[in-house]
Amino acid sequence: MGYHILDVIINFFGQPEEISGALSYCYDYSGRSHLEDAATITCRYSNNQLHGSIRLNRYAESKREYFEVLGSNGMLTMQNGFIEIKDRKGNLLEQVEISDPLNKQKMFDFYFEQSSCPFFSEQHLNHHAVIVALIEQLYKRIR
């Protein structure tokens, strides 16, 4: 759980220096199968000016996905097809609608176009290897 959000985090901020967290299981079979039902993940970056937390829950009452970045000048939030930028006092500075966030055909076309390029394939696989390594690092710290 959390692979795709780590992909987004790495695309925005690069690879964190350290990752830690906690896992929990709602049901016995989840724990026996090592299929976490809830996770809290903390990422820390080497400059000590950036850290963040990720909360995931498989059994929440409703599906709610959002991405929020708090910075020294304000906040950026992505949810429900919108990106909002607010100042430190919470005043809306800009709102952008994401017209087609899940255009699968565009994604497939892009990957098929790039699939014959060895550099892209290597870069793409290396990116995913970083994500897998971070998840492995998290599991080693927790279990």
Protein Blocks (a to p, Z undefined) as FASTA:
>chain_A
ZZlmmmmmmmmnopafbdcdddddfbfklmmnopafbdcdddddfklpaccdddddfkbf
bdcdddddddfkbccddeehiacdddfkopafbdcddfblmlmklmmmmmmmmmmpmklm
mmmmmmmmmmmmmmmmmmmmmZZ
